[in-house]
Amino acid sequence: MVLMNLSYRTNYLHTYFKTTVVLPDTNQTDYTTVWLLHGYTGDDTAWIRHVNIEQLARKYNWAIIMPEARNAFYSDSNFIPYYSYFVDEFIPKMQHILPISTDPKHNFIVGSSMGGYGALKIAFLNPDKFSKVAALSPITDIEHFRNNPKSPMAKETFDSIFDSPEKLAHNQLINIFNSRQPKQKILTLCGDADFMHEDNVMFKNFLSIHAKDRYTFMPVVGDHSWKTWSENIDKVFTWLK
């Protein structure tokens, strides 16, 4: 098993960003790839701190790429144009330097919490890059997340990213879905004690109508925590397969 810690200066962000990559030992040249996104306050090591990522890579014979996103919400802002960086620079660079497939059929994007929002948003906007998307306890309504008293993100930080009503509306997942009508397979899961459970159920109801047989909801026991995600990530990978 290969564990790689990458760091490079991006042209989009004008700073150094890190990425952690796990590759199986089967010496392929076009690995199916899972782009695995972390949540708020996380970094590229968040998943491997809580989940045996090498075991998953070995079991499924997939490459797993875990980029650093800081707290950028996988979105473009005046401070960090993270979404543009991820789509226009990061994905092409990883596909150039790593032995991974460029075929959307063999590229899946997954995330938890803020990373779940990022996975859904990036997938909906880029159906030519990803065939499946899975989100664990995703932030499905960013305005509700901002105003939720249990939200860990300060409103001032949130407002520095989504700094106008128009930008907030433009980045709502339901609005993105309606404007793009993506055709990927979609999975979401949320613990029954998650502080965003109600938002996730509302999003489930929306996708059950508009994505129909392409959508799967996985109800699970748990709260908004790594315990819930670590207990269910293998089920998510099984669904991807």
GIUR-V159804 format. One record per run of one state. SS is the DSSP state (H for helix, E for strand, C for the rest). FROM is the first residue (numbers start at 0). TO is the last residue. If there is no record, write none. Layout:
<<SS	FROM	TO> <SS	FROM	TO>>
//
This chain:
<<C	0	0> <E	1	8> <C	9	14> <E	15	22> <C	23	29> <E	30	30> <C	31	31> <E	32	36> <C	37	44> <H	45	49> <C	50	51> <H	52	59> <C	60	61> <E	62	66> <C	67	74> <E	75	75> <C	76	79> <E	80	80> <H	81	96> <C	97	98> <E	99	99> <C	100	102> <H	103	105> <E	106	111> <C	112	112> <H	113	124> <C	125	130> <E	131	135> <C	136	140> <H	141	146> <C	147	153> <H	154	160> <C	161	163> <H	164	169> <C	170	171> <H	172	179> <C	180	183> <E	184	190> <C	191	195> <H	196	209> <C	210	210> <H	211	213> <E	214	219> <C	220	224> <H	225	239> <C	240	240>>
//
